[in-house]
Amino acid sequence: MRLKELRKKRKVSQLKLALDLQLNQNTISRYETGAREADYNTLIKLADYFDVSIDYLLERTDNPKRYK
């Protein structure tokens, strides 16, 4: 998942992201290392937060544009 890349690009800490999305910082860390996978609702929150598509977040495409 591109989570770490997106987070660092926007200069957001794991803690800030976790607080903004009402998650645990440890959970964000596990998503970034691949130790845990985000559920559907969390993927939506992450994609909305970074304004990218879920496919981009999951590295299924290199096009970050969301389709509405």
PDB file with SEQRES, HELIX, SHEET and CRYST1 records, atoms N, CA, C and O in Angstrom:
SEQRES   1 A   68  MET ARG LEU LYS GLU LEU ARG LYS LYS ARG LYS VAL SER          
SEQRES   2 A   68  GLN LEU LYS LEU ALA LEU ASP LEU GLN LEU ASN GLN ASN          
SEQRES   3 A   68  THR ILE SER ARG TYR GLU THR GLY ALA ARG GLU ALA ASP          
SEQRES   4 A   68  TYR ASN THR LEU ILE LYS LEU ALA ASP TYR PHE ASP VAL          
SEQRES   5 A   68  SER ILE ASP TYR LEU LEU GLU ARG THR ASP ASN PRO LYS          
SEQRES   6 A   68  ARG TYR LYS                                                  
HELIX    1 AA1 LEU A    3  LYS A    9  1                                   7    
HELIX    2 AA2 GLN A   14  LEU A   21  1                                   8    
HELIX    3 AA3 GLN A   25  THR A   33  1                                   9    
HELIX    4 AA4 TYR A   40  PHE A   50  1                                  11    
HELIX    5 AA5 ILE A   54  LEU A   57  1                                   4    
CRYST1    1.000    1.000    1.000  90.00  90.00  90.00 P 1           1          
ATOM      1  N   MET A   1       0.853  -1.179   0.000  1.00  0.00           N  
ATOM      2  CA  MET A   1       0.000   0.000   0.000  1.00  0.00           C  
ATOM      3  C   MET A   1       0.898   1.242   0.000  1.00  0.00           C  
ATOM      4  O   MET A   1       1.975   1.250   0.596  1.00  0.00           O  
ATOM      5  N   ARG A   2       0.438   2.262  -0.666  1.00  0.00           N  
ATOM      6  CA  ARG A   2       1.186   3.518  -0.791  1.00  0.00           C  
ATOM      7  C   ARG A   2       0.986   4.455   0.383  1.00  0.00           C  
ATOM      8  O   ARG A   2       1.323   5.634   0.280  1.00  0.00           O  
ATOM      9  N   LEU A   3       0.469   3.990   1.458  1.00  0.00           N  
ATOM     10  CA  LEU A   3       0.127   4.842   2.583  1.00  0.00           C  
ATOM     11  C   LEU A   3       1.322   5.649   3.083  1.00  0.00           C  
ATOM     12  O   LEU A   3       1.221   6.866   3.240  1.00  0.00           O  
ATOM     13  N   LYS A   4       2.434   4.996   3.330  1.00  0.00           N  
ATOM     14  CA  LYS A   4       3.611   5.694   3.864  1.00  0.00           C  
ATOM     15  C   LYS A   4       4.081   6.775   2.896  1.00  0.00           C  
ATOM     16  O   LYS A   4       4.407   7.889   3.308  1.00  0.00           O  
ATOM     17  N   GLU A   5       4.114   6.442   1.621  1.00  0.00           N  
ATOM     18  CA  GLU A   5       4.529   7.399   0.587  1.00  0.00           C  
ATOM     19  C   GLU A   5       3.621   8.631   0.588  1.00  0.00           C  
ATOM     20  O   GLU A   5       4.105   9.763   0.563  1.00  0.00           O  
ATOM     21  N   LEU A   6       2.320   8.412   0.616  1.00  0.00           N  
ATOM     22  CA  LEU A   6       1.369   9.525   0.625  1.00  0.00           C  
ATOM     23  C   LEU A   6       1.486  10.347   1.899  1.00  0.00           C  
ATOM     24  O   LEU A   6       1.455  11.577   1.860  1.00  0.00           O  
ATOM     25  N   ARG A   7       1.620   9.672   3.009  1.00  0.00           N  
ATOM     26  CA  ARG A   7       1.716  10.356   4.306  1.00  0.00           C  
ATOM     27  C   ARG A   7       2.959  11.241   4.356  1.00  0.00           C  
ATOM     28  O   ARG A   7       2.884  12.400   4.766  1.00  0.00           O  
ATOM     29  N   LYS A   8       4.091  10.699   3.942  1.00  0.00           N  
ATOM     30  CA  LYS A   8       5.339  11.473   3.972  1.00  0.00           C  
ATOM     31  C   LYS A   8       5.301  12.625   2.976  1.00  0.00           C  
ATOM     32  O   LYS A   8       5.808  13.709   3.264  1.00  0.00           O  
ATOM     33  N   LYS A   9       4.713  12.403   1.818  1.00  0.00           N  
ATOM     34  CA  LYS A   9       4.598  13.455   0.806  1.00  0.00           C  
ATOM     35  C   LYS A   9       3.810  14.644   1.345  1.00  0.00           C  
ATOM     36  O   LYS A   9       4.123  15.796   1.047  1.00  0.00           O  
ATOM     37  N   ARG A  10       2.793  14.352   2.138  1.00  0.00           N  
ATOM     38  CA  ARG A  10       1.962  15.421   2.718  1.00  0.00           C  
ATOM     39  C   ARG A  10       2.482  15.906   4.071  1.00  0.00           C  
ATOM     40  O   ARG A  10       1.888  16.786   4.694  1.00  0.00           O  
ATOM     41  N   LYS A  11       3.595  15.324   4.518  1.00  0.00           N  
ATOM     42  CA  LYS A  11       4.230  15.704   5.784  1.00  0.00           C  
ATOM     43  C   LYS A  11       3.275  15.553   6.975  1.00  0.00           C  
ATOM     44  O   LYS A  11       3.135  16.442   7.814  1.00  0.00           O  
ATOM     45  N   VAL A  12       2.630  14.390   7.004  1.00  0.00           N  
ATOM     46  CA  VAL A  12       1.703  14.051   8.082  1.00  0.00           C  
ATOM     47  C   VAL A  12       2.324  12.910   8.882  1.00  0.00           C  
ATOM     48  O   VAL A  12       2.759  11.913   8.306  1.00  0.00           O  
ATOM     49  N   SER A  13       2.365  13.046  10.175  1.00  0.00           N  
ATOM     50  CA  SER A  13       2.903  11.975  11.014  1.00  0.00           C  
ATOM     51  C   SER A  13       1.889  10.843  11.143  1.00  0.00           C  
ATOM     52  O   SER A  13       0.699  11.024  10.881  1.00  0.00           O  
ATOM     53  N   GLN A  14       2.375   9.686  11.547  1.00  0.00           N  
ATOM     54  CA  GLN A  14       1.460   8.563  11.789  1.00  0.00           C  
ATOM     55  C   GLN A  14       0.442   8.942  12.855  1.00  0.00           C  
ATOM     56  O   GLN A  14      -0.739   8.613  12.737  1.00  0.00           O  
ATOM     57  N   LEU A  15       0.896   9.629  13.888  1.00  0.00           N  
ATOM     58  CA  LEU A  15       0.002  10.008  14.970  1.00  0.00           C  
ATOM     59  C   LEU A  15      -1.080  10.975  14.484  1.00  0.00           C  
ATOM     60  O   LEU A  15      -2.253  10.805  14.817  1.00  0.00           O  
ATOM     61  N   LYS A  16      -0.699  11.982  13.702  1.00  0.00           N  
ATOM     62  CA  LYS A  16      -1.669  12.941  13.174  1.00  0.00           C  
ATOM     63  C   LYS A  16      -2.694  12.235  12.292  1.00  0.00           C  
ATOM     64  O   LYS A  16      -3.895  12.482  12.407  1.00  0.00           O  
ATOM     65  N   LEU A  17      -2.218  11.357  11.414  1.00  0.00           N  
ATOM     66  CA  LEU A  17      -3.136  10.613  10.551  1.00  0.00           C  
ATOM     67  C   LEU A  17      -4.087   9.768  11.388  1.00  0.00           C  
ATOM     68  O   LEU A  17      -5.293   9.741  11.140  1.00  0.00           O  
ATOM     69  N   ALA A  18      -3.540   9.087  12.369  1.00  0.00           N  
ATOM     70  CA  ALA A  18      -4.364   8.244  13.241  1.00  0.00           C  
ATOM     71  C   ALA A  18      -5.429   9.073  13.960  1.00  0.00           C  
ATOM     72  O   ALA A  18      -6.591   8.673  14.026  1.00  0.00           O  
ATOM     73  N   LEU A  19      -5.036  10.213  14.492  1.00  0.00           N  
ATOM     74  CA  LEU A  19      -5.998  11.067  15.188  1.00  0.00           C  
ATOM     75  C   LEU A  19      -7.062  11.600  14.240  1.00  0.00           C  
ATOM     76  O   LEU A  19      -8.244  11.627  14.583  1.00  0.00           O  
ATOM     77  N   ASP A  20      -6.648  12.024  13.048  1.00  0.00           N  
ATOM     78  CA  ASP A  20      -7.602  12.560  12.073  1.00  0.00           C  
ATOM     79  C   ASP A  20      -8.627  11.518  11.633  1.00  0.00           C  
ATOM     80  O   ASP A  20      -9.781  11.846  11.360  1.00  0.00           O  
ATOM     81  N   LEU A  21      -8.191  10.256  11.567  1.00  0.00           N  
ATOM     82  CA  LEU A  21      -9.090   9.193  11.102  1.00  0.00           C  
ATOM     83  C   LEU A  21      -9.672   8.361  12.243  1.00  0.00           C  
ATOM     84  O   LEU A  21     -10.354   7.362  12.010  1.00  0.00           O  
ATOM     85  N   GLN A  22      -9.399   8.778  13.467  1.00  0.00           N  
ATOM     86  CA  GLN A  22      -9.878   8.083  14.659  1.00  0.00           C  
ATOM     87  C   GLN A  22      -9.420   6.630  14.677  1.00  0.00           C  
ATOM     88  O   GLN A  22     -10.199   5.711  14.933  1.00  0.00           O  
ATOM     89  N   LEU A  23      -8.121   6.452  14.393  1.00  0.00           N  
ATOM     90  CA  LEU A  23      -7.487   5.145  14.443  1.00  0.00           C  
ATOM     91  C   LEU A  23      -6.355   5.190  15.455  1.00  0.00           C  
ATOM     92  O   LEU A  23      -6.047   6.243  16.014  1.00  0.00           O  
ATOM     93  N   ASN A  24      -5.748   4.056  15.681  1.00  0.00           N  
ATOM     94  CA  ASN A  24      -4.597   3.961  16.569  1.00  0.00           C  
ATOM     95  C   ASN A  24      -3.327   4.145  15.746  1.00  0.00           C  
ATOM     96  O   ASN A  24      -3.251   3.660  14.617  1.00  0.00           O  
ATOM     97  N   GLN A  25      -2.331   4.837  16.293  1.00  0.00           N  
ATOM     98  CA  GLN A  25      -1.072   5.051  15.583  1.00  0.00           C  
ATOM     99  C   GLN A  25      -0.404   3.729  15.244  1.00  0.00           C  
ATOM    100  O   GLN A  25       0.204   3.596  14.182  1.00  0.00           O  
ATOM    101  N   ASN A  26      -0.508   2.767  16.120  1.00  0.00           N  
ATOM    102  CA  ASN A  26       0.064   1.447  15.886  1.00  0.00           C  
ATOM    103  C   ASN A  26      -0.596   0.772  14.670  1.00  0.00           C  
ATOM    104  O   ASN A  26       0.067   0.054  13.923  1.00  0.00           O  
ATOM    105  N   THR A  27      -1.857   0.997  14.484  1.00  0.00           N  
ATOM    106  CA  THR A  27      -2.576   0.452  13.336  1.00  0.00           C  
ATOM    107  C   THR A  27      -2.033   1.040  12.040  1.00  0.00           C  
ATOM    108  O   THR A  27      -1.828   0.316  11.066  1.00  0.00           O  
ATOM    109  N   ILE A  28      -1.800   2.351  12.025  1.00  0.00           N  
ATOM    110  CA  ILE A  28      -1.223   3.003  10.849  1.00  0.00           C  
ATOM    111  C   ILE A  28       0.140   2.396  10.544  1.00  0.00           C  
ATOM    112  O   ILE A  28       0.451   2.105   9.389  1.00  0.00           O  
ATOM    113  N   SER A  29       0.940   2.209  11.565  1.00  0.00           N  
ATOM    114  CA  SER A  29       2.262   1.614  11.394  1.00  0.00           C  
ATOM    115  C   SER A  29       2.160   0.220  10.783  1.00  0.00           C  
ATOM    116  O   SER A  29       2.932  -0.120   9.887  1.00  0.00           O  
ATOM    117  N   ARG A  30       1.232  -0.573  11.252  1.00  0.00           N  
ATOM    118  CA  ARG A  30       1.055  -1.933  10.725  1.00  0.00           C  
ATOM    119  C   ARG A  30       0.557  -1.927   9.282  1.00  0.00           C  
ATOM    120  O   ARG A  30       0.936  -2.792   8.493  1.00  0.00           O  
ATOM    121  N   TYR A  31      -0.285  -0.964   8.934  1.00  0.00           N  
ATOM    122  CA  TYR A  31      -0.706  -0.838   7.533  1.00  0.00           C  
ATOM    123  C   TYR A  31       0.509  -0.541   6.657  1.00  0.00           C  
ATOM    124  O   TYR A  31       0.664  -1.112   5.577  1.00  0.00           O  
ATOM    125  N   GLU A  32       1.359   0.352   7.131  1.00  0.00           N  
ATOM    126  CA  GLU A  32       2.524   0.756   6.340  1.00  0.00           C  
ATOM    127  C   GLU A  32       3.542  -0.361   6.163  1.00  0.00           C  
ATOM    128  O   GLU A  32       4.200  -0.438   5.126  1.00  0.00           O  
ATOM    129  N   THR A  33       3.677  -1.215   7.145  1.00  0.00           N  
ATOM    130  CA  THR A  33       4.645  -2.315   7.045  1.00  0.00           C  
ATOM    131  C   THR A  33       4.049  -3.564   6.403  1.00  0.00           C  
ATOM    132  O   THR A  33       4.773  -4.506   6.082  1.00  0.00           O  
ATOM    133  N   GLY A  34       2.738  -3.570   6.217  1.00  0.00           N  
ATOM    134  CA  GLY A  34       2.089  -4.729   5.628  1.00  0.00           C  
ATOM    135  C   GLY A  34       1.748  -5.810   6.640  1.00  0.00           C  
ATOM    136  O   GLY A  34       1.322  -6.902   6.265  1.00  0.00           O  
ATOM    137  N   ALA A  35       1.932  -5.513   7.917  1.00  0.00           N  
ATOM    138  CA  ALA A  35       1.611  -6.481   8.963  1.00  0.00           C  
ATOM    139  C   ALA A  35       0.103  -6.617   9.156  1.00  0.00           C  
ATOM    140  O   ALA A  35      -0.376  -7.589   9.740  1.00  0.00           O  
ATOM    141  N   ARG A  36      -0.632  -5.635   8.660  1.00  0.00           N  
ATOM    142  CA  ARG A  36      -2.092  -5.640   8.782  1.00  0.00           C  
ATOM    143  C   ARG A  36      -2.678  -4.998   7.530  1.00  0.00           C  
ATOM    144  O   ARG A  36      -2.069  -4.108   6.935  1.00  0.00           O  
ATOM    145  N   GLU A  37      -3.861  -5.456   7.135  1.00  0.00           N  
ATOM    146  CA  GLU A  37      -4.550  -4.879   5.981  1.00  0.00           C  
ATOM    147  C   GLU A  37      -5.761  -4.083   6.448  1.00  0.00           C  
ATOM    148  O   GLU A  37      -6.481  -4.485   7.362  1.00  0.00           O  
ATOM    149  N   ALA A  38      -5.964  -2.950   5.798  1.00  0.00           N  
ATOM    150  CA  ALA A  38      -7.095  -2.095   6.138  1.00  0.00           C  
ATOM    151  C   ALA A  38      -8.395  -2.720   5.634  1.00  0.00           C  
ATOM    152  O   ALA A  38      -8.433  -3.338   4.571  1.00  0.00           O  
ATOM    153  N   ASP A  39      -9.449  -2.546   6.414  1.00  0.00           N  
ATOM    154  CA  ASP A  39     -10.758  -3.019   5.970  1.00  0.00           C  
ATOM    155  C   ASP A  39     -11.346  -2.020   4.969  1.00  0.00           C  
ATOM    156  O   ASP A  39     -10.783  -0.949   4.742  1.00  0.00           O  
ATOM    157  N   TYR A  40     -12.452  -2.376   4.391  1.00  0.00           N  
ATOM    158  CA  TYR A  40     -13.075  -1.578   3.340  1.00  0.00           C  
ATOM    159  C   TYR A  40     -13.352  -0.144   3.794  1.00  0.00           C  
ATOM    160  O   TYR A  40     -13.014   0.802   3.082  1.00  0.00           O  
ATOM    161  N   ASN A  41     -13.951   0.027   4.950  1.00  0.00           N  
ATOM    162  CA  ASN A  41     -14.284   1.369   5.443  1.00  0.00           C  
ATOM    163  C   ASN A  41     -13.037   2.207   5.683  1.00  0.00           C  
ATOM    164  O   ASN A  41     -13.032   3.408   5.412  1.00  0.00           O  
ATOM    165  N   THR A  42     -11.984   1.583   6.187  1.00  0.00           N  
ATOM    166  CA  THR A  42     -10.737   2.307   6.426  1.00  0.00           C  
ATOM    167  C   THR A  42     -10.083   2.700   5.110  1.00  0.00           C  
ATOM    168  O   THR A  42      -9.523   3.791   5.003  1.00  0.00           O  
ATOM    169  N   LEU A  43     -10.143   1.831   4.108  1.00  0.00           N  
ATOM    170  CA  LEU A  43      -9.612   2.174   2.790  1.00  0.00           C  
ATOM    171  C   LEU A  43     -10.312   3.406   2.226  1.00  0.00           C  
ATOM    172  O   LEU A  43      -9.672   4.273   1.632  1.00  0.00           O  
ATOM    173  N   ILE A  44     -11.603   3.477   2.410  1.00  0.00           N  
ATOM    174  CA  ILE A  44     -12.371   4.637   1.943  1.00  0.00           C  
ATOM    175  C   ILE A  44     -11.897   5.896   2.682  1.00  0.00           C  
ATOM    176  O   ILE A  44     -11.669   6.933   2.060  1.00  0.00           O  
ATOM    177  N   LYS A  45     -11.753   5.803   3.998  1.00  0.00           N  
ATOM    178  CA  LYS A  45     -11.284   6.952   4.782  1.00  0.00           C  
ATOM    179  C   LYS A  45      -9.905   7.416   4.333  1.00  0.00           C  
ATOM    180  O   LYS A  45      -9.661   8.615   4.190  1.00  0.00           O  
ATOM    181  N   LEU A  46      -9.007   6.465   4.111  1.00  0.00           N  
ATOM    182  CA  LEU A  46      -7.646   6.805   3.684  1.00  0.00           C  
ATOM    183  C   LEU A  46      -7.642   7.444   2.299  1.00  0.00           C  
ATOM    184  O   LEU A  46      -6.962   8.445   2.072  1.00  0.00           O  
ATOM    185  N   ALA A  47      -8.394   6.871   1.388  1.00  0.00           N  
ATOM    186  CA  ALA A  47      -8.473   7.415   0.032  1.00  0.00           C  
ATOM    187  C   ALA A  47      -9.068   8.825   0.047  1.00  0.00           C  
ATOM    188  O   ALA A  47      -8.577   9.713  -0.649  1.00  0.00           O  
ATOM    189  N   ASP A  48     -10.107   9.026   0.826  1.00  0.00           N  
ATOM    190  CA  ASP A  48     -10.713  10.353   0.940  1.00  0.00           C  
ATOM    191  C   ASP A  48      -9.738  11.346   1.576  1.00  0.00           C  
ATOM    192  O   ASP A  48      -9.637  12.488   1.128  1.00  0.00           O  
ATOM    193  N   TYR A  49      -9.037  10.925   2.597  1.00  0.00           N  
ATOM    194  CA  TYR A  49      -8.094  11.783   3.307  1.00  0.00           C  
ATOM    195  C   TYR A  49      -7.005  12.295   2.363  1.00  0.00           C  
ATOM    196  O   TYR A  49      -6.661  13.477   2.384  1.00  0.00           O  
ATOM    197  N   PHE A  50      -6.474  11.408   1.550  1.00  0.00           N  
ATOM    198  CA  PHE A  50      -5.390  11.775   0.640  1.00  0.00           C  
ATOM    199  C   PHE A  50      -5.888  12.175  -0.756  1.00  0.00           C  
ATOM    200  O   PHE A  50      -5.091  12.514  -1.631  1.00  0.00           O  
ATOM    201  N   ASP A  51      -7.203  12.134  -0.954  1.00  0.00           N  
ATOM    202  CA  ASP A  51      -7.833  12.493  -2.223  1.00  0.00           C  
ATOM    203  C   ASP A  51      -7.257  11.685  -3.386  1.00  0.00           C  
ATOM    204  O   ASP A  51      -6.877  12.240  -4.417  1.00  0.00           O  
ATOM    205  N   VAL A  52      -7.202  10.380  -3.201  1.00  0.00           N  
ATOM    206  CA  VAL A  52      -6.742   9.454  -4.234  1.00  0.00           C  
ATOM    207  C   VAL A  52      -7.759   8.318  -4.342  1.00  0.00           C  
ATOM    208  O   VAL A  52      -8.622   8.160  -3.479  1.00  0.00           O  
ATOM    209  N   SER A  53      -7.645   7.538  -5.402  1.00  0.00           N  
ATOM    210  CA  SER A  53      -8.526   6.379  -5.544  1.00  0.00           C  
ATOM    211  C   SER A  53      -8.027   5.230  -4.661  1.00  0.00           C  
ATOM    212  O   SER A  53      -6.852   5.182  -4.298  1.00  0.00           O  
ATOM    213  N   ILE A  54      -8.904   4.336  -4.331  1.00  0.00           N  
ATOM    214  CA  ILE A  54      -8.519   3.149  -3.566  1.00  0.00           C  
ATOM    215  C   ILE A  54      -7.552   2.304  -4.395  1.00  0.00           C  
ATOM    216  O   ILE A  54      -6.612   1.727  -3.849  1.00  0.00           O  
ATOM    217  N   ASP A  55      -7.773   2.228  -5.694  1.00  0.00           N  
ATOM    218  CA  ASP A  55      -6.848   1.484  -6.556  1.00  0.00           C  
ATOM    219  C   ASP A  55      -5.435   2.062  -6.482  1.00  0.00           C  
ATOM    220  O   ASP A  55      -4.460   1.312  -6.458  1.00  0.00           O  
ATOM    221  N   TYR A  56      -5.322   3.377  -6.447  1.00  0.00           N  
ATOM    222  CA  TYR A  56      -3.999   4.000  -6.328  1.00  0.00           C  
ATOM    223  C   TYR A  56      -3.387   3.664  -4.963  1.00  0.00           C  
ATOM    224  O   TYR A  56      -2.210   3.318  -4.869  1.00  0.00           O  
ATOM    225  N   LEU A  57      -4.179   3.767  -3.943  1.00  0.00           N  
ATOM    226  CA  LEU A  57      -3.721   3.463  -2.588  1.00  0.00           C  
ATOM    227  C   LEU A  57      -3.207   2.028  -2.494  1.00  0.00           C  
ATOM    228  O   LEU A  57      -2.217   1.764  -1.812  1.00  0.00           O  
ATOM    229  N   LEU A  58      -3.877   1.107  -3.177  1.00  0.00           N  
ATOM    230  CA  LEU A  58      -3.500  -0.306  -3.140  1.00  0.00           C  
ATOM    231  C   LEU A  58      -2.493  -0.689  -4.228  1.00  0.00           C  
ATOM    232  O   LEU A  58      -2.180  -1.866  -4.409  1.00  0.00           O  
ATOM    233  N   GLU A  59      -1.991   0.318  -4.949  1.00  0.00           N  
ATOM    234  CA  GLU A  59      -0.979   0.123  -5.996  1.00  0.00           C  
ATOM    235  C   GLU A  59      -1.484  -0.698  -7.181  1.00  0.00           C  
ATOM    236  O   GLU A  59      -0.712  -1.398  -7.837  1.00  0.00           O  
ATOM    237  N   ARG A  60      -2.769  -0.606  -7.441  1.00  0.00           N  
ATOM    238  CA  ARG A  60      -3.342  -1.287  -8.606  1.00  0.00           C  
ATOM    239  C   ARG A  60      -3.244  -0.417  -9.848  1.00  0.00           C  
ATOM    240  O   ARG A  60      -3.417  -0.896 -10.969  1.00  0.00           O  
ATOM    241  N   THR A  61      -2.964   0.869  -9.641  1.00  0.00           N  
ATOM    242  CA  THR A  61      -2.787   1.815 -10.738  1.00  0.00           C  
ATOM    243  C   THR A  61      -1.790   2.881 -10.309  1.00  0.00           C  
ATOM    244  O   THR A  61      -1.569   3.100  -9.117  1.00  0.00           O  
ATOM    245  N   ASP A  62      -1.197   3.536 -11.285  1.00  0.00           N  
ATOM    246  CA  ASP A  62      -0.303   4.648 -10.988  1.00  0.00           C  
ATOM    247  C   ASP A  62      -0.997   5.996 -11.156  1.00  0.00           C  
ATOM    248  O   ASP A  62      -0.375   7.049 -11.013  1.00  0.00           O  
ATOM    249  N   ASN A  63      -2.282   5.950 -11.459  1.00  0.00           N  
ATOM    250  CA  ASN A  63      -3.082   7.150 -11.633  1.00  0.00           C  
ATOM    251  C   ASN A  63      -3.826   7.445 -10.319  1.00  0.00           C  
ATOM    252  O   ASN A  63      -4.736   6.701  -9.953  1.00  0.00           O  
ATOM    253  N   PRO A  64      -3.452   8.519  -9.608  1.00  0.00           N  
ATOM    254  CA  PRO A  64      -4.086   8.792  -8.324  1.00  0.00           C  
ATOM    255  C   PRO A  64      -5.500   9.367  -8.426  1.00  0.00           C  
ATOM    256  O   PRO A  64      -6.193   9.476  -7.414  1.00  0.00           O  
ATOM    257  N   LYS A  65      -5.934   9.733  -9.629  1.00  0.00           N  
ATOM    258  CA  LYS A  65      -7.225  10.396  -9.811  1.00  0.00           C  
ATOM    259  C   LYS A  65      -8.385   9.517  -9.356  1.00  0.00           C  
ATOM    260  O   LYS A  65      -8.464   8.331  -9.675  1.00  0.00           O  
ATOM    261  N   ARG A  66      -9.270  10.140  -8.608  1.00  0.00           N  
ATOM    262  CA  ARG A  66     -10.485   9.445  -8.168  1.00  0.00           C  
ATOM    263  C   ARG A  66     -11.571   9.611  -9.208  1.00  0.00           C  
ATOM    264  O   ARG A  66     -11.677  10.652  -9.855  1.00  0.00           O  
ATOM    265  N   TYR A  67     -12.365   8.587  -9.359  1.00  0.00           N  
ATOM    266  CA  TYR A  67     -13.508   8.637 -10.277  1.00  0.00           C  
ATOM    267  C   TYR A  67     -14.756   8.860  -9.459  1.00  0.00           C  
ATOM    268  O   TYR A  67     -15.039   8.109  -8.526  1.00  0.00           O  
ATOM    269  N   LYS A  68     -15.493   9.880  -9.802  1.00  0.00           N  
ATOM    270  CA  LYS A  68     -16.700  10.215  -9.020  1.00  0.00           C  
ATOM    271  C   LYS A  68     -17.934   9.962  -9.819  1.00  0.00           C  
ATOM    272  O   LYS A  68     -19.042  10.184  -9.330  1.00  0.00           O  
TER     273      LYS A  68                                                      
END                                                                             
